[in-house]
Amino acid sequence: MSIRVQNLTKEYNHQRAVNQISLTVQPGEIVGFLGPNGAGKSTTMKIATGYLPPTDGTVEVNGFDVRTQSMDVRRSVGYLPEHNPLYLDLYVKEYLRFAGSLHGMNGQDLSRRITDMIELVGLGHEQQKRIGQLSKGYRQRVGLAQALLHNPPVLILDEPTTGLDPNQLTEIRQAIRDAGRDKTVLFSTHIMQEVEAICDRVVIINRGQIVADASLNELRIASSGASIVIVAEFEGELTNPAMLSSVPGVEQVEQLEHGKYRITAASTIDLRASIFRLAADQNLTLVGLRQQENSLEGIFRELTK
């Protein structure tokens, strides 16, 4: 297996950021690593790249132990950290040439590889600029090109699509999918559609402990009995949203946007007929009423609330 984490613990001044977690990622697998801020995602990734030492437990990457074979681990990993560190005074190609030299790359092989990476991440029109002149989205592309440059067997990407516009998101997602054909990819994100689009498996961590590790279908099946969610949309905002809570079986009401509400009920209750009758009795114009499938966002919220 490409990544093996066993009983990993990390403490900062007696505060446990990661608490005895275990997970494996197989070659060719793309795994989404999810969790709220402060859950332990970035800490786990930093340990897996050799950036931080573990307090206890073991981590192996591409067969190398992060404690005793740190340099071998770093040669095996392409890493894009959450806060992308770049030399802003360097030109794009100049920076990538420097990054390649750190991995022992040089000459025509390095030049060809830089050209390929610039094309892969869509930096062609920006390659003659200094990094400091680039937008945040293009800086993320430079960071991703750096992570892929030495053709590592393992990619660890900490929120790689931060700051990208919708067109860039599509391109970078495709780049990650393409990389995942022959690499192991572990990446974190807060964009649930991104995980649903490209991941084989999802690992969710909360307060330093893993609370889910399964495929998307397995997660949906496991959580299908937890609750039913109805999205009701009215013509205009309700003057008294609390009336929705008075419907028998309603457990929670949350306003999504102007006139739109998410209503949660126990799994055995279909609220749609009751909400329709309430709207009729109160002379409310109901313009939309649908039952929401078990989305990854809903599962995430349930597991980390």
C-alpha angles and dihedrals in degrees: 000000000000099000123027121177117182124185091329117188129178124184130188112196092331093315113119112223092171121026118200098305124173129193141147132208118200127217111277093018124128110208126186112217108204137179143126120276110290094020094122103261099124092041091054092048093048090052091049090054095048092249093118130028118234121241091218140347131046136277123190124187120190087345095307125116114234092218101049103021102037097145092051089051091052092050089053097049135074105202131192109181124210093254101046108223111210136163099244095195093059125089116243095254092041091055093047090049089052091048091049092050089057087062093049095258120143147147125024093339090061093044092052092047092051090051091050093049093047089054094044096054096036101249096134097113093043102043095102094055132093111254089240089064093057127097119247091259093054091046087057088054090053089052092050091048089052091051092051098038100094092043096241121192091227128050121195110186122180108202094327096178099054110138097011122135120231094268092049090047091058092049096047092046088055090049090053091047091050091049090050092063091080104009139065111247126195114175138164127216143156092216106098095190087059092057092046090050101051114010129103092192141011129220115190121196125191127180091349097309132097110246098175137020114171146101118283092254092050091050092050093048093047093051098038092099095051101083148327119241123204123190111207121188122195131189098258132351118303115249089211112029089171088078088075089060089058092066108106111257097022112136102174140007121199126179111227101181140323107333095348124110136182111218121192125200138170114282094254096057127081106199100186098095092045093050091048091052091047091053091050093048092049095043091242121155108234110199099172139020123169140153112240118226118233098280125193088242091058092046090049092051092048094050097044104035 
